[in-house]
Amino acid sequence: MEVQGLYAIAVAIIMGCGAIAAGLGNSAVASKVVEGITRQPELRGQLLTTLFISVGLIEAMPIIGVVMAFILLFR
């Protein structure tokens, strides 16, 4: 197998793991926010703000992984 093929496999693994990890992280954060809102509805605004910040940070990691994967693929 040539090196470019190995790079393609590495890129697929990086992107797949990033997508799975982001999905699991987003679902964990969202479930805890929904749980918090049901327990204390008066904190809904603060919890949603925290949710959006957390989801943004969680989604940044797969984007960084995709950029690193493309750098690896097209070097």
N, C-alpha and C positions, 0 to 999 in steps of 0.2 A: 504494500500500500504506500502510495507516495505521501509526502509531507502535507501537501495541500488538502488531501482527503482527511488526514488526521486533524487538521485545523478546522475543517468543516464539521467533523464530529464534535470537537471541543466547543465550537460555537453553538451547536444544537444543544449540547448538555448545559452550557452556561445559560442560554435563553430559556430552556425548559425549566431548569431549577429556579431561575429568577421569577418566572411566571407562577410557578407553584408556591414559592415562598411568599410572594406578594399576595396571592389569593388567600393563603392561610392567615397571613398577618392582617389583611383587611377584614376578613370574616371575624377574627378574634376581637379586633377593636370595635367593629360594628356591633357585635353581640353584647359586649360589655357596655357600650353606650346605650343600647336599647334597654339593657337591664338597669342601668343607672337612671334612665328616664322614667322607667316604670316605678322605681323605688322613690325617686324624688322628682316629680314633674316640674317643680319650680326651678330646677337647675337645667332645664332643657337647653337654653341658649348657650350656657357655658359648656355643656357637654357636647353640643353640636360643633362649637368652635374648636374644641379639643379634638373631636372626630376628624374634622377637615384638615387640621394641621397634621395629625397623626397619619392619615391616609396619604397626604402629600409627601410626607417623609418616607413612608413605606414604599410608595410608588417610585421614589427617586432611585432606590437601589436597583430595581430591574432595568431602569433606563441607563444607569451607569454600567450595568452588566452588558446591555446591548451595545453600548459604545465600545466597551472593552472587547467584546466579541468581534465587532466589525474591524477594530484595529488589528486584532489577531488574524482575522480572515484575510484582510487586504494589505498585509505588510509585505 
